[in-house]
Amino acid sequence: MKTPLKMKLGQPSWRIATGGVEAFVTQTGGQVGPVTFNIGGKKIQPFSVAPWAEEETDRSLLPILKVLRGDFFCMPFGGNATEFKGEKHPVHGETANARWRCESTHAGGVHLSMETKVRRGRVDKHVFVRPGQTAVYQRHVISGMSGPMSFGHHAMLKFPDHAGSGLVSTSRFVSGDVVPVPVEDPAARGYSCLQVGGKFRSLGRVPLANGGFTDLSSYPARRGFEDIVLLQGDDRAPFAWTAVSFPAEGYVWFALKDPRVLRQTVMWISNGGRHYAPWNGRHVNVLGLEEVTSYFHYGLAESVEKNPLSARGHATSVQLDPQNPLTVNYLMAVAAIPGSFDKVASITPARDEQSVVLTAGSGSEVVVPLDLSFLGITDRKLKPVA
């Protein structure tokens, strides 16, 4: 069964929905957004959609930027400015730029596919929602390819326009790094503020370029700058998470992954630091929480070649085998929180194995129904690593 495309914020898209979630998946780039969650009598739309989504833009604008919204799957992840053994991939790969073919749809899900051209192979995309849950599940299956590859998800949240409206936290990470070269060039009307090459152990204390430190766990902040950092995850943990609580708005957003498949988290902190088209200083209060196996946002060549992360023993690419498809599972969810709930301190499986428990630093808890087994980690002990 195939349902027709609908125009949504300038893009032909497939609609999927249950009582708790309505989501759109674009034909171009397979980008998931906008997404509306129904919680506590409120309609929550946590994801960013580019302000130029319905504008007439220059024809040279890359498809990924024209569509830019929600979350999308990148392969290879990154800018891909450098060719890799004759392969010249677009920014974040064909999966984020080319058109997807619909294999089947139903009210709560869509199955799309793509035959890639730069490196021959196939990618199957499954996006679905489930009754009684406020979660979006995504599965990508890469088959028929060989050779090294970087990849990842590119979720982007839009924060309410008041300082510190969102509280950001993650499961344990073993190291934190600021990009090794500047993200933006003032001569090209782009600006960054973090210390290039800076190291940190906590989101609460990250070095600034002009001295001192800043807190990346409270956002929005630092208006007028674009910055990127990378968190190296703990691959001993049964699963990993990233979360943002919005106490004033009464909800929390979180994402779950297998840290042996998606090994790093790239944080793209976009708060009006780009003054060139199409950004023009208006892409503000957006935070990309991007779950990847990649060396920052640079691309395939930099992720495959020896780099400071791989030199420390952390994989920044994987070797694809055409006989053994790679499956990448990822889920995002939203839940209502009480007034006493502040920053997420932990996410653990509930005893019924049909939900997870989010515990705040204040000790407040919320239980969120979802299928943790979707991540493919049921053969491991689902308890946090100390």
WOLINRA-V41624 format. One record per pair of residues at least 6 apart in sequence whose ideal C-beta (glycine too) atoms are under 6 Angstrom apart, sorted by the first residue. I is the first residue (numbers start at 0). J is the second residue. D is the distance in Angstrom with one decimal. If there is no record, write none. Layout:
BEGIN
I/J/D
I/J/D
END
This chain:
BEGIN
0/103/6.0
1/101/5.3
1/104/5.4
2/104/4.5
4/11/4.2
5/12/5.9
5/14/5.6
7/23/4.6
8/48/5.7
8/52/4.7
9/52/4.7
9/53/4.2
10/25/4.4
10/66/5.6
11/26/4.6
12/23/4.0
12/24/5.9
12/25/4.9
13/24/4.9
13/104/5.9
13/109/4.8
14/23/5.5
15/22/5.3
15/107/5.7
15/108/5.6
15/109/5.7
15/128/5.8
17/107/5.5
17/128/4.9
17/130/5.0
19/37/5.3
19/133/4.5
20/36/5.7
20/128/4.4
20/133/5.8
21/35/4.6
22/31/6.0
22/34/4.4
22/135/5.7
24/31/5.4
24/109/5.6
24/126/5.3
25/66/5.4
26/98/5.5
27/62/5.3
27/66/5.4
27/98/5.6
28/62/5.9
28/63/5.7
28/66/4.8
28/71/5.6
28/95/4.9
28/96/5.7
29/71/6.0
29/99/4.7
29/111/6.0
29/124/5.4
30/66/5.2
30/68/5.2
30/69/5.6
30/71/4.2
31/69/4.5
31/70/4.8
32/46/4.8
32/48/6.0
32/68/3.7
32/69/2.2
33/44/5.6
33/48/5.8
34/46/5.6
35/42/5.3
35/44/5.3
36/43/4.5
36/133/4.8
36/333/4.2
38/133/5.7
38/250/6.0
38/335/4.6
39/335/4.0
43/250/5.4
43/333/5.7
45/156/5.4
45/252/4.8
46/69/4.2
47/155/4.2
47/157/4.0
47/285/4.6
48/68/4.2
49/67/3.9
50/281/5.2
51/277/4.6
56/65/6.0
56/277/5.6
61/90/5.8
62/96/4.3
63/90/5.7
63/91/5.7
63/95/4.7
63/96/5.0
70/152/5.7
70/154/4.0
71/95/5.0
71/153/5.2
72/94/5.1
72/139/5.1
73/91/3.8
73/92/5.4
73/95/5.1
73/151/5.3
73/153/5.5
74/92/4.4
74/94/4.8
74/150/4.2
75/88/5.3
75/92/5.1
75/148/6.0
75/149/4.6
75/298/6.0
75/299/3.7
76/149/4.8
76/150/5.4
76/151/4.2
76/291/5.0
76/293/4.1
77/293/5.8
77/296/4.8
77/297/5.0
77/298/3.7
78/90/5.5
78/297/6.0
78/298/5.0
79/88/4.2
79/298/3.7
79/299/5.9
81/300/4.1
83/299/4.6
83/300/4.3
86/117/5.3
86/118/5.8
88/117/5.2
89/96/4.9
93/115/5.1
94/122/5.7
99/111/4.0
99/113/5.4
100/112/5.2
101/111/5.8
102/110/4.3
102/112/5.3
103/110/4.8
107/127/5.5
107/128/5.1
108/127/3.0
109/126/5.4
110/125/5.4
111/124/4.3
112/123/5.0
113/122/4.9
114/121/5.6
118/144/5.9
120/143/4.1
120/144/3.4
121/142/5.1
121/143/5.1
122/141/5.4
123/140/4.4
124/139/5.6
125/138/4.3
126/137/5.3
127/136/5.3
128/135/5.9
132/368/5.2
132/369/5.5
133/332/5.9
133/333/5.1
134/330/5.6
134/332/3.7
134/369/4.7
135/331/5.1
136/330/4.9
136/373/5.7
137/329/4.9
138/328/5.3
139/327/4.6
140/324/5.2
140/326/5.2
141/325/4.5
142/324/4.0
143/321/5.1
144/319/4.4
145/319/5.6
145/321/5.0
146/319/5.9
147/303/4.4
147/316/4.6
147/318/5.6
148/317/6.0
148/319/5.2
149/293/4.1
149/299/5.5
149/302/3.8
149/316/4.9
151/289/5.7
151/290/5.8
151/291/2.8
151/293/5.6
152/290/4.8
152/329/5.2
153/289/4.9
154/288/5.2
155/285/5.6
155/287/4.8
156/286/5.1
157/285/5.8
158/164/5.2
158/165/4.7
158/218/5.8
158/219/5.0
158/284/4.4
160/284/5.7
163/217/4.2
165/218/5.2
165/243/4.6
165/245/5.3
166/244/4.8
166/342/4.0
167/216/4.8
167/218/6.0
167/243/5.2
168/242/5.4
168/342/5.1
168/343/4.8
169/241/4.9
170/239/4.6
170/240/4.8
171/233/4.7
172/230/4.0
172/231/5.8
172/232/5.7
173/231/5.0
173/233/5.6
174/231/4.6
175/199/4.2
175/230/5.4
176/229/5.1
177/193/4.7
177/194/5.9
177/197/3.9
177/228/5.2
178/227/4.8
178/295/5.8
179/196/5.1
181/191/5.6
181/195/5.6
182/191/4.5
182/225/5.4
182/226/5.9
182/227/5.3
183/189/2.9
183/190/5.4
183/191/4.8
183/225/5.3
183/272/5.9
188/274/3.9
188/275/5.0
189/273/5.1
190/224/5.3
190/272/4.5
191/224/5.5
191/225/5.7
191/226/5.1
192/207/6.0
192/208/5.8
192/221/5.6
192/224/4.2
193/226/4.5
194/206/3.9
194/207/5.9
194/208/4.9
197/206/3.9
199/205/4.6
202/215/4.4
202/216/4.1
203/214/5.0
203/216/5.3
204/212/4.8
205/213/5.5
205/215/5.2
206/212/5.8
207/213/5.4
218/286/5.6
219/270/5.8
219/284/4.3
221/270/5.9
222/270/5.3
222/271/5.6
223/271/5.4
223/272/5.8
224/270/6.0
224/272/4.2
225/269/5.5
225/272/3.5
225/273/5.7
226/268/4.5
227/267/5.5
228/266/4.9
229/263/5.5
229/265/5.4
229/295/5.4
230/264/4.3
231/263/5.7
231/313/5.4
232/239/5.2
232/258/4.3
232/262/5.6
234/258/4.9
234/259/5.1
235/384/5.1
236/258/5.6
236/384/4.8
237/376/5.5
237/379/4.6
237/381/5.0
238/255/5.6
238/374/5.7
238/376/5.6
239/256/5.4
239/258/4.1
240/253/5.8
240/255/5.3
240/346/4.6
241/254/5.0
241/264/6.0
241/288/4.9
242/253/3.9
242/343/3.9
243/252/5.1
244/251/4.3
244/342/5.9
244/343/5.7
249/335/6.0
250/333/5.7
250/335/5.7
251/334/5.5
251/336/5.1
252/333/5.2
253/332/5.9
254/331/4.6
255/330/5.3
256/290/4.9
256/329/5.5
257/374/5.2
257/376/5.5
260/327/5.8
261/290/4.2
261/292/6.0
262/292/4.7
262/314/6.0
263/291/5.2
264/290/5.8
265/289/4.2
265/291/5.6
267/287/3.2
269/282/5.4
269/285/4.3
270/283/5.4
271/280/5.1
271/283/4.3
274/280/4.8
293/302/4.9
293/315/5.8
294/301/5.0
294/302/4.3
294/306/4.6
294/308/5.7
294/315/4.2
302/315/4.4
302/316/4.6
303/316/4.9
308/315/5.3
309/315/5.2
328/373/5.9
328/374/5.1
328/375/5.6
332/367/5.9
332/369/5.7
334/365/5.3
334/367/4.5
336/365/5.6
337/363/5.9
339/361/5.5
339/363/4.4
340/359/4.5
340/363/4.3
341/359/5.0
341/360/5.3
341/361/4.9
342/360/5.0
343/357/5.6
344/358/5.4
344/359/6.0
344/360/4.7
345/358/4.7
346/355/5.5
346/357/5.4
347/356/5.2
347/383/5.9
348/355/5.9
348/371/5.7
348/381/4.4
349/356/5.3
349/366/5.8
354/366/5.2
354/367/5.8
354/368/4.6
355/367/5.4
356/364/5.7
356/366/5.5
357/365/5.0
358/364/5.1
END
